[in-house]
Amino acid sequence: MTFKNEIKKEYINGKNNLKTSFPEAFEFLKIIESLSNKGFHIGTHKNLHLYFKDTFLFYFKMDSYGVVEYSAKCNGITKRQTQKHPDMFFTPWLQRLDELGIDSLKEIDINPLKKNNRASNYNKVIITRSIESQRIFDSVIEILNLISQ
């Protein structure tokens, strides 16, 4: 089955609001949208669900006040003929954040705390705009590149 990006107007409006309130997040979303050649695709309404082939990886929620959220729990309905497997992303990403020493910064809130560096359906990572934001987004891209190999 071939999947395509599904981008809705509400998502575009929310993303465009990030241009000024959280430019690193805006640029990150542009990169995410361009990863279809590596097997990734997105589903949007107001926010974003990211998939790799037939697997749901994470939900990305935007806030126009300089806050974004990654969640292992999808918001609503996922694309047809896909499976939920967020640990494929969250397990290596949480480990990477730990290695980088980012998981303990005040700009990031991991809730609830991970158990044995394993993702669960309850993992949620909230990021506020800071000098560390770019490193956090870069770590996501790094993990996505590993997943696509």
VENCOR-V650195 format. One record per helix or strand of 2 or more residues. SS is the DSSP state (h for helix, s for strand). FROM is the first residue (numbers start at 1). TO is the last residue. Records with the same first field share a line. If there is no record, write none. Layout:
SS->FROM-TO, FROM-TO
This chain:
h->9-21, 23-33, 35-38, 87-100, 133-148
s->40-44, 48-52, 55-63, 67-71, 83-84, 108-111, 124-128
